[in-house]
Amino acid sequence: MSFHEIRFPPRLSKGSIGGPERLTEVVTLANGHEERNTPWAHSRRRYDAGVGMRSLDDVGDLIAFFEARRGKLFGFRWKDWADFKTCRSSSQVSFRDQKIGTGDGVTTVFQLSKTYRSGEQTYTRPIGKPVTGSVRVGIQDDELRETVHYTVDPTRGLVTFGRAPDVGVDVTAGFEFDVPVRFDTDSIMTSVATFNAGEVPDVPIVEVRT
């Protein structure tokens, strides 16, 4: 997949709106009951970058970024200000934030992930675009050192240990992350007059699978 490892300007994405979407197929039976299924294992996020524009300079930066991505052609990183780290928004990232696996004495590569909990139900989201330098990893409550005990692939979200974690130990991690996205349009329509009148361009952004 064509992807540029560059982040959309965070000062512009901070004012955007959007979030996760699901695809649920609902069939109503003759007796009134429903059958609900989904072909998606994971949610997909959508955003509108247009509402983050506060000045014509912002619009200029948006157009430059759009042109460099060739519209829909190349994907890029997006900071979702409502959900960009493994802990609560008001907390600091810790290596204890998320369990990403259990040692078996053989496996050395682990996928970063974030688990969402509500009641007894959970959903685990694979994270493929961690922010470089933000990843903290631990084994059984002991924090490890990057480049000494493990390495991180920031383009795929993979943690690789020099030595496989022992059988039964928890492998944990905390980090900040971006969402892999692309523009969901090949055109941006705006004008000085409408922008000054309070109208902002519609700039749809959609998450891509990596």
C-alpha positions in Angstrom: 0.0 0.0 0.0 1.2 3.5 -0.8 1.8 5.2 2.5 3.8 8.3 3.6 5.1 8.1 7.1 4.2 11.7 7.9 1.6 13.1 10.3 -1.1 15.5 9.3 -0.4 18.8 11.1 -1.7 18.1 14.7 -2.7 21.7 15.2 -5.2 21.2 12.3 -6.5 17.8 13.3 -7.1 19.0 16.9 -10.2 20.9 15.7 -11.6 18.0 13.6 -14.6 15.9 14.3 -14.8 12.1 13.8 -14.3 8.7 15.4 -14.9 5.0 14.9 -17.6 3.4 12.8 -18.8 -0.2 12.6 -20.6 -2.1 9.8 -23.5 -4.1 11.3 -25.9 -6.1 9.1 -29.3 -6.4 10.7 -31.9 -8.9 9.5 -35.4 -8.7 11.0 -37.1 -12.1 11.1 -40.8 -12.8 10.6 -41.3 -13.1 14.3 -39.9 -9.7 14.9 -36.5 -10.8 16.3 -33.3 -9.7 14.8 -30.1 -11.3 13.6 -27.1 -9.0 13.7 -23.7 -9.8 12.2 -20.7 -7.9 11.0 -18.1 -8.7 8.4 -15.6 -6.4 10.1 -13.3 -7.6 12.9 -12.2 -4.1 13.6 -13.8 -0.6 13.5 -12.8 2.0 11.0 -12.4 5.7 11.8 -13.6 8.7 9.8 -12.9 12.3 10.3 -13.6 15.7 8.8 -10.4 17.8 8.6 -12.2 20.9 7.3 -13.6 22.0 10.6 -10.1 22.3 12.0 -9.3 25.2 9.7 -9.1 28.5 11.6 -7.4 30.8 9.1 -6.6 31.0 5.4 -3.0 30.0 6.3 -4.4 26.8 7.7 -6.2 26.2 4.4 -3.0 26.8 2.6 -1.2 24.2 4.8 -4.1 21.8 4.1 -3.8 22.2 0.4 -0.1 21.7 0.4 -0.5 18.5 2.4 -3.3 17.3 0.1 -1.2 18.0 -3.0 1.9 16.2 -1.6 -0.3 13.1 -0.9 -1.8 13.3 -4.5 -5.3 13.4 -3.0 -6.5 9.8 -2.2 -3.3 8.2 -3.6 -1.0 8.1 -0.5 -2.0 7.4 3.0 -0.6 9.3 6.0 -0.6 9.5 9.8 -3.4 11.2 11.7 -3.5 12.2 15.4 -6.9 11.5 16.9 -7.0 13.9 19.8 -9.8 11.9 21.5 -7.9 8.6 21.4 -4.1 8.7 20.9 -2.5 6.9 23.8 -2.9 3.7 25.7 -4.0 5.3 29.0 -6.6 7.8 29.9 -6.3 11.2 28.3 -5.5 12.9 31.6 -2.8 10.3 32.5 0.8 9.7 31.5 1.8 6.7 29.4 3.2 3.8 31.4 4.7 0.5 30.4 2.0 -1.2 32.4 -0.9 0.3 30.3 -1.7 -2.6 28.0 -1.0 -6.3 28.0 0.2 -7.2 24.5 1.0 -10.8 25.0 2.2 -13.7 27.2 5.6 -15.2 26.9 6.0 -18.8 25.7 9.8 -19.0 25.7 9.9 -18.9 21.8 8.0 -15.9 20.5 10.1 -12.8 20.2 7.8 -10.5 18.1 4.7 -9.0 19.6 2.1 -6.7 18.0 1.2 -3.5 19.9 -2.5 -3.2 20.8 -5.0 -1.3 22.9 -7.8 -3.0 24.7 -11.1 -1.2 25.3 -13.3 -2.4 28.2 -16.9 -1.8 29.2 -18.3 -4.1 31.8 -17.3 -7.6 31.0 -16.9 -7.0 27.3 -13.5 -6.1 25.6 -12.3 -5.2 22.2 -8.6 -5.4 21.3 -7.4 -3.0 18.6 -4.1 -3.7 16.8 -1.9 -0.6 16.7 0.3 -0.3 13.6 1.5 3.3 13.8 3.0 4.0 17.3 4.7 7.4 17.7 8.5 7.0 17.6 10.1 7.4 21.0 6.9 7.0 22.9 6.8 3.2 23.3 7.6 1.8 26.8 7.7 -2.0 27.3 7.9 -4.2 30.3 7.9 -7.8 31.3 6.2 -9.0 34.6 6.2 -5.4 36.1 9.9 -4.7 35.1 10.4 -1.9 32.6 12.9 -2.7 29.8 15.2 -0.5 27.8 14.6 0.1 24.1 17.6 -0.9 21.8 19.0 -2.9 24.8 16.2 -5.4 25.4 13.9 -4.8 22.4 13.4 -2.8 19.3 10.2 -1.2 17.9 9.1 -1.0 14.2 7.1 2.3 14.2 5.7 1.6 10.7 4.1 -1.7 11.7 3.7 -1.6 15.5 5.9 -4.6 16.2 8.0 -5.1 19.3 11.0 -7.5 18.8 12.9 -8.9 21.8 16.5 -9.9 21.7 15.5 -12.9 23.9 12.1 -14.5 24.0 10.1 -13.7 27.2 9.9 -16.7 29.6 6.8 -18.9 29.6 3.8 -17.4 31.4 5.1 -13.8 31.9 3.0 -10.9 30.9 4.4 -8.6 28.2 3.0 -5.1 28.6 3.4 -1.8 26.8 2.3 1.9 26.8 2.6 4.3 24.0 1.1 7.1 21.9 -0.1 6.2 18.4 -1.5 7.6 15.1 -4.2 6.4 12.9 -3.3 5.4 9.3 -5.6 7.3 7.0 -6.0 8.8 3.6 -8.1 11.6 2.1 -11.5 10.3 1.0 -11.8 12.9 -1.7 -9.7 13.9 -4.7 -10.8 17.6 -4.6 -10.9 20.4 -2.0 -13.4 23.1 -2.7 -12.9 26.4 -0.8 -12.8 30.2 -1.4 -11.8 33.2 0.5 -15.3 34.6 0.5 -17.0 31.6 1.9 -14.2 30.9 4.4 -14.4 34.5 5.7 -18.2 34.0 6.0 -17.7 31.1 8.4 -18.0 28.2 5.9 -15.2 25.7 6.0 -14.3 23.1 3.3 -15.5 19.5 3.6 -12.3 17.4 3.8 -13.2 13.7 4.6 -10.5 11.5 6.0 -10.9 7.7 6.3 -8.8 5.1 8.1 -7.0 2.5 5.9 -5.9 -1.1 6.7 -2.2 -1.5 6.9 
